[in-house]
Amino acid sequence: MTEEGKEIRIYCDGKELPLAPFVSRLFYDTMAAMTDNLKGAESAETITITLSRRAAKG
């Protein structure tokens, strides 16, 4: 997604996922709204969020 300087990319296991324009805007706007409220992230140009799924031991 590139709209007015906005860009979001989502990777799963190193592979970039294709995103429809609506989904790109949804993810971007949601993540931006949440991180803008974090102290220290208000003026960040780049935000990196990593989610890791590990198999439960047991």
C-alpha positions as CSV (number, residue, x, y, z in Angstrom):
1,M,0.0,0.0,0.0
2,T,1.3,3.4,-0.9
3,E,-1.2,6.2,-0.3
4,E,-0.1,9.7,0.7
5,G,3.2,8.3,2.0
6,K,1.5,5.4,3.9
7,E,3.0,2.0,3.4
8,I,2.4,-1.4,5.1
9,R,3.8,-4.7,4.3
10,I,3.0,-8.0,6.0
11,Y,5.3,-11.0,5.8
12,C,4.6,-14.6,7.0
13,D,7.7,-16.7,7.3
14,G,9.6,-14.3,5.2
15,K,7.1,-14.2,2.3
16,E,5.3,-11.0,1.6
17,L,1.5,-11.3,1.6
18,P,-0.4,-9.5,-1.1
19,L,-3.0,-7.1,0.3
20,A,-6.0,-5.6,-1.3
21,P,-6.3,-1.8,-1.0
22,F,-9.1,-2.1,1.6
23,V,-7.1,-4.6,3.8
24,S,-4.0,-2.4,3.5
25,R,-5.9,0.7,4.7
26,L,-7.5,-1.3,7.5
27,F,-4.2,-2.7,8.8
28,Y,-2.4,0.6,8.4
29,D,-5.0,2.7,10.1
30,T,-5.5,0.3,12.9
31,M,-1.8,-0.1,13.7
32,A,-1.2,3.6,13.3
33,A,-4.0,4.5,15.7
34,M,-2.8,2.0,18.3
35,T,0.9,3.0,18.2
36,D,0.3,6.7,18.0
37,N,-1.0,6.4,21.6
38,L,2.2,4.8,22.8
39,K,4.7,7.1,24.5
40,G,7.7,7.5,22.2
41,A,5.9,6.4,19.1
42,E,4.0,9.6,18.4
43,S,6.4,10.9,15.8
44,A,7.9,7.7,14.5
45,E,8.4,7.4,10.8
46,T,8.8,3.6,10.8
47,I,7.2,1.1,13.2
48,T,8.1,-2.5,13.3
49,I,5.7,-5.1,14.9
50,T,6.7,-8.7,15.1
51,L,4.3,-11.5,16.0
52,S,5.8,-15.0,16.7
53,R,3.8,-18.2,17.0
54,R,5.6,-21.0,18.7
55,A,4.3,-24.4,19.3
56,A,3.2,-25.0,22.9
57,K,5.5,-27.3,24.8
58,G,3.8,-30.0,26.8
